[in-house]
Amino acid sequence: MVEPQTGRRGSVYDNVVWQFNRASDLMGLDSDIRKILSKTTNEIVVHFPVKMDDGRIEVFTGYRVQHNNALGPYKGGLRFHPAVDIDEVRALATWMTWKGALTDIPFGGAKGGIQCDPFKYSQNELEHISRRFTFALGNNIGPEYDIPAPDVNTNAQIMAWILDTYLSTMPPHERQACIHVVTGKPIESGGSVGRDKATGQGVVYTIEEWAKDKKFDLGKATYTVQGFGNVGSWTAVLLKRHGSKLLAVEDASGALANPQGIDPEDLLSYAQKNNGLIQGYPQAKAIDRKTLFKTQADIFVPAALENQITAETAPLLNVKLVAEGANGPTDPDGDRVLQQRGIDLIPDILCNAGGVVVSYFEWLQNKRSEFWDLEEVDTKLHRKIVSAYARVRETAAKQKVDWRTAAYVEALSRLETVYKERGIFP
Ligand code: NAD
């Protein structure tokens, strides 16, 4: 299905609405359920003061948007970034609902964040910002109600501070029963093995399925990656284990290429000593952003921010597959160009669902006081991703639609069934 150019750009939430409407029209989604799912349930905006290292006070704006909890508690990451705003958080929360529904886990969708540039602050200031945000959210989050996790510029350490702050506000006898209030925690603080790599692992599981379908040898594959944080670096490291070759990579500091291949593990250890950034890596040459998009490779993995593959950049791509590690990296115009050019796409709500699936495993382990080993986590994750992939492939073939629409149809069908079974109170 090739869509007309939308002519719209910018609002990420508009992109979600566009995707939702396209799938709802196609499947004939019940019009009442459509009304419910096209709105977020709760939108919390908090302004909170934090004392800086030099004694000054800064006031921050934080968000938590809860889109839908028909399938289970609200679930979704927290992002610290200057571009965080209500439109972006709304979109990210909505994608989380679809992701939980598609992968068949008992979670709804939420997302949150703070509008700030975390690189401007000391560790001590970041800790205070994270703790004060948690305090400001209060009972709007909770282990059986809304469970945050890491996203852009947040990590296991920040989850540990959120956990500690949340527990400190609980009555002492309830604290131990609440450690599943966040996922993506450090392992010693109740995290799950395999959560750190889970999103990248899920991306690679979907790429493996695509390669099987196409009878394509990943041992001979070349790929490029945009974003070299949690998702991008783990995807690259895990693709290396297949023998695939990384030709070019970009992060917030710029882009690099080496036609002989870049070793993702070596690049990662360089970045870890360089404020997390790839700039200046000596084994590759600096290139501009356009050259990254034009690099001929088999697979492109966007793993940074939204709206990267657009009417301007999609025509530049010289790949067979786009595997969306990031949320919302392709806008509706970008989608249209990829389809016209016959470039395959594994959509975000399937491709990067590994993170929320292993977050669910972490949540379960916490509730049951269990510790699974890596083999158990990976085996269960693999089963979930392969099953969702197979359902999307089948729907795409049966309905003759693109894979994003097929993934939406799968997710929305599950939500529609649940709403029809339960009805609407009162
Ligand atoms: P991260 O903060 O670990 O990494 C983000 C990366 O993107 C960094 O390398 C950063 O330098 C780079 N980046 C930022 N701005 C850029 C720009 N303008 N151009 C190029 N690169 C840029 O974040 P992450 O957790 O890896 O998340 C990346 C994406 O994956 C986001 O869309 C996020 O929502 C999505 N995602 C993350 C998870 C997870 O478990 N962390 C799960 C599902 C989806």
Residues whose N, C-alpha, C, O or C-beta is under 5 A from the ligand:
A	BS01	NAD	P150 D151 V152 N153 T199 Q226 G227 F228 G229 N230 V231 G232 E250 D251 A252 S253 A303 A304 L305 G325 A326 N327 N352 G355
